[in-house]
Amino acid sequence: MNAVSATDADAATLGTVLGTLETVILGKPEQIRLCLACLLARGHLLIEDVPGVGKTTLAHALAHVLGLAWQRVQFTSDLLPADIIGVSIFDRASQRFNFRQGPIFTQLLLADEVNRASPRTQSALLEAMEERQVSADGTTYPLPEPFFVVATQNPHEQLGTFALPESQLDRFLMRVRLGYPDAAHERELLRGGERRELLSRIAPALSAAAVLRVQRAVRAMHVADALLDYTQALIARTRERSDLKLGLSPRAGQGLLRAAQAWAYLAARPAVLPEDVQAVLPAVVAHRLERRDPAGAGDGDALGREIIRAVPVPP
């Protein structure tokens, strides 16, 4: 594989994207970089946290700054799959059914509070997220390119939520948590007013065509055999641990490598380094790994850091 790194123009543009997002979501540069890396790696993003910390605002800001067509669906307990995919309506004039596309036919779908919908409705996203197409009434319809799902969810212990099944979680490349702001940035939030008011002022720094081009460049990032060995060792470690219910799937392993390539591309490096894998691994495994004993210490992010410490970096 030939070495590829971000051009000066791409580096400047992506720096603008990150800078713009950081003016909307204050004090969270690492989380913002993870979100952008996730989308550049052609993955879907899950933002999980308590209400009111900026999950939906961040998703809106991503759509604006990337220059993508987007739709928002508020997931509720009475939402039906047809409300997302679309429905066939009988046309009296032509005496046939015509398919009316749902909001999933967009480039960035914001699935707000995705775990408030029933498992049946959540399953409407499975085919779209994996194959970038939907099937209805025996017909398959391709989705626009690029296609991302950016979903927000509230913690499982909150009332009115349904846990996402493993098959659904595995289709999200990363899970990111924003957390509360520190004191200095919270003071700035209190003085600055509503952050969503800034969204209308965001100018697109990219376009759909530019996003696709950067995605191709990310996939072409050089990955040495030693780096592949290290990645495989990390994946194997998750499958060897008896205290975990499941290890990482092959899809998760592929996603981990793509995310590391995107992280390296954002850093304008010509090749992926172990520290790129380490930077993205906690977000890639956070929603996939679960301890057999619920009382075990730490969450998915902590598990990711444990795995990094347990696997030596190749010389």
N, C-alpha and C positions, 0 to 999 in steps of 0.2 A: 504494500500500500504506500503510495507516495505521501510525503509529509505535506500537510496543508495547515495553514494557520489563517487567522482572520486578517483580511486586508486592512490597510489603514482606514479606508472608508467604512468598512464594516465595523471595525473597532470603535471608530468615532460614533457611528450610528447607534451601536449597541450601548455605548456609554451614555448617549443621550436618552435612550430608553430607560436605562437603570436610574439615571438622574431624575427623569420625570416622575417615575414611580416613587422615588424616595421623597419627592416633595408632597406626595399625596399620603403615603403611609410612612409616618415619621419613625426613625429609630430602628428600622428593621431591614438593614441592607442585606444581611445574609439570607433572610427568608425571601426577599424580593429577587435576589440573584438565583436562588433555587427555583422559584416559580418560572423565571424566564428560561433557565436551563431546561426545565421540564418541557416547556412548549417547543423550544428549539430542538429538543431530542425527539420530537413528534410524539410526546406522551400526553396523557390526560392528568389533570391536577386535582387533588382533593385538599381543600383548606378546612381544617377542623379546629374549632375553638369555641369558647363561650360567646354568647351574643354580645355585640357592641364593640368588638375589637378591630373591626375594619375588614372582615372577610369579603363581604359583598362589594365594598368600595374598591378593594384591591382587584377583584375580578373585573369590575367595570373599567378600571384604569388600564388593565392589561389589554382589554378589547380596544379601547380608544387609541392607545399608543402604538399598538401593532397594526392599526389600520384595517381591521378585519370587520366583516359583517357579523353581527351577533344578535342573539335572541336570549331573553331571560325567561325561565320557567320557574314559578314559585311552587315547589313541591309541597303538597298537602295530602292528608289522609284520603281524600276523595278524588285525587287525581287519577285518571285512567291512562293506560298505554296509548290509546288513540289521541289523547290530548297532547302527546309528545310527538308521535310518529305521523299522525294524520289519519284521515278517514275517507272511505269511498262514499260518494254521494250520487244518488241516481239522478240523471239528467233526462227529464221528460222529452226534451226536443230530440235528442239523439237516441233515446231509449237504451242508454247504457250507463254503467257506473263510471264516474271520473274520480280519480284519486286527488284529494286536496291535501297538499303537503302540510305537515305540522311544523312547529318551531325547530325541530331537530335539523331541518334542512338549512343550515347556516354554517358559517366557518368557526364561530366560537359560541358554544352553547353554555350559558350560565345556568347550572342546575342548583338553584338556591335552596338550602336546607333539604338536601337530597334524602336524608334519612327520616324525613317526616312523611314520606310516601310509603305505601305498602310494598312488600317484596314483589308483588305482581307488577306494579308500575315501575319499580326500579329495574326489573328485568327487561324493560323496553329499551334500555341503553346498552345491553350486552352486545348485540350484533353490531350496533353502530360504533361502539368504542373499539372493538376488535377488528372488524372488517371494513369499517367506514362505508357501510351501506345499511339499508333497512329493507325488510321484506314485508309486504302487505298484500293480502288477497292473491298470493301466488306469484307476485311480481317483485323483482328486486330493483331497488332504486339506489344509485350511487349518491353519496353525499358530497358536498363541495370540498374542494381542497384549498388550503389546509383545513382540517377538521379537528377541533379540540373540544373536550368537555372540561370545563372548570366548575367543579362542584364544591359547595360549602356544606358543612354539616355541624350540628351541635353535638356536644358530648353525649354518649349513650345513656348516661344516668339521668338526663333531663326527660321530663314527661313528654309523651307523644312522639317518641322516636322509635324507629325500627332499625335494628342492627343490619348493616350491609353484609350480605353473604360473602364468603371467601372468593367466589368466582367473580363477583362485582369488584371487590377490593383489589384483586390482582390485575384488573384492567386499568387501574390508576397507577401511573408510573411513580408518583410521589405523593406523600401526605406532608403538608406543611402546617405548623402551628405558629400563629403570630404572637400570642402571649400579650400580657399587659405592657404598656410603655413604661420606660423608666421615668423618674420624677421630672427630669428636665424636658423630655419630649411631651409628657403629659401636660406640663405647664404651657408649652407652646400650643398644644391642642386646645386647651382651655381658652387661651388668648385668641387663637386663630379662627374659631368658629367651626362651622360644619365643613368637613373635608369633601363631601360629595359636591359641594359648590365648585370645587376646582376641576371636576371632570369635564365640564363644558369648555374649559379653556385648554384642554390637552389637544395638541396637534399631533396627528399621526406621524411617527418617525419612520415607520415601515409601511409596506403594503403586502397584500396577499402573495404577490409574485416574489417580493423580496424575502418574505418569510420562508417560502418554498426553496428559494436559492440558498439561504443560510442553512436550512435543514440539510440540504444535499452536501454543503460544505462540512457540516458537523459530522455527517456519516462518513466522510472521506478522511477524517482526522486519523493520523497514524497511531496504531496500537501495536506495540512491540510484543513479542512472544512472552517475555518476562512479565509484562503487564497482564497478559491473558492468564498466565500461571497464577498471578496474585489474585486476580478476580475469581478464578475458579476455586482457589483455596478459601476465599471468603465465603463463597456460595456453599462449598462442601462443609465448612464449619457450621453453618446454620442447619444442615441436615444431620450432622453428627450429634448435636446436643440433645440429650434425652429429656431436658426440661422444657423443650419447645414442642408445641403440637405439630407444626409443620415447618419444613425448611423452605428455602426459596425455590420457586418453580423455574424451569428454563426460561419462561417469558420474563420473569423478574430478573434473571441473570442478564438477558439481552438488554433489558431496560437499564440495568445498572451501568452497563458498558456505554450505552448511548448517552446516558445522563453525564457520565464522566467525560465523554467526548465533548458534550455541550459546555460543561464547566471549563474544560481546557480551552475551548474556542473563545469563550467569553474572556479568558485571561490572555488571549492572543498567543498561546503556545503552539508550537508546531507538532507536538505529540502529547499523548495522554500520559500523565505521571501518576504514581501511587497516591499522591495527595489529592488528585482530582477524584479518584475513586473514593477516598476517605471522606471528602467533602460532601459527596452526594449520598453515600451509603445510608446514613441514619434516616434520611427522608424517603429513600427507596424501600427500606425494610420496616419502617415504623408501623405501617398498617397491615403488614403481611405476617409478622412474627408475633406469636402469642405464647406466653408461658402456660404450661399445663396447670400449674398452681396459681390461681388468680391472686393469691396473697403475695406472690413473688415480688421482690423489689424492682422498681423501675418500670417504665413504659417502653413502647417500641423504639423510641429514640435512644433510650439508655441501652437497650439490647444491641442496637447498631454500634454504639461506642464500645460495648463489651467485645463484640466480634472483631472490631478493628484492633483492639489491644491484644486479642488472642492469636492473631495471624501475623507472623513476621513479614516485614517488607522485604522483597527480594533485593539482593545486593546489586 
